[in-house]
Amino acid sequence: MPKYGLVFDDDSRLIWIPPESKFETFCDLRFVRVKLLDAESALVSKAVKAPKKNKLLVVEAIASEKFSGLVERIKKNGGDLNYFLEDAND
């Protein structure tokens, strides 16, 4: 909110929200509505934009099979799926 000089986070400008993301309302008050990005979309964002930092998280999410569209969405958005299939010690 540059108008008010407020900065939520120094890295906010680096955030990328993938297409087809969904948001769920967490809290809906009179003057504030808080929405959360769905977990699968957050994982896609991490896999595509910060794979080195989030490798273990993404590998565990893929292995969990809880996110049925994760692998396809990573590929569709330009992520390197092979990076997550490499040996964890690389």
N, C-alpha and C positions, 0 to 999 in steps of 0.2 A: 504494500500500500504506500507507494512513494508519496502520494498526496499528503500523508500524515507523517512521513519520515520513519515509518515502522518497517522493520525487516524481520521476517519470521525466522529465517535461517540464512547463514552466509552462503550456503550451497543451493538455495532454492532455485536459482537460475539454471542449475544443472539437471533438475528433475525432468524426466521424460515420462509421459503417461502414454502407453501404447494405445493404438486404435482398438476399438471394441472393449475398452475398459468399462467396468461397471462400478457405480458408487452406491453405497447403502447409507441411509440416514442413521447416524448414531445417536444424535441428540438434536431435538428441534425445540428451541426456546423462542421466546418472543422476538429477540433481536439477534439471535445467533443460531445458525443451523450447522451442525458438524456432520460431514459425510466422510466415509472411509472408502478408500480404494480396495477393490476385492483382492484377495491374497494372490491369486494366479497372475493378475495383471502386474502387481508389485514385483513378483518373481521374474516376469518377462522383462520388465524394465531393468532390473538388476542384472539379468543375464546378458542383455543387449548392450547396456551402457557402462556397466562396471563388472565385467566377468571375473577379473582377477580378484577383486575384493570380495566377491560373493560366490566363488566357485563351490565351496563346501555346501553352502546353503542351497544352491541350485541343484547340485548333484543329489543331495538328500531329498529335495522336493521331487525330483524326477523319479528317484528310487521308491519313494513312498506311494506312488501311483494315486495320490489324492487329487491330483490336478490333471484331469484327462486331456486338456488341450494345451498343456504347457509346452511340450516338445514342438508341436506344430506351430504354436505362436512364436516361439523363440526363432525357429527357422524362417517363418513368414516375415518377421521383423528384422531380419539380417543378422541374427545372432549366430555365432560359430558353435554349433552343437558338438562338433568334434573336440573342442576345447574342454568340454565337460565330461567327455568320455575318456580323456587321457588319464594316465596313472596319476593318482593324487600327489605323488612325490615329485612330479615334474614342475 
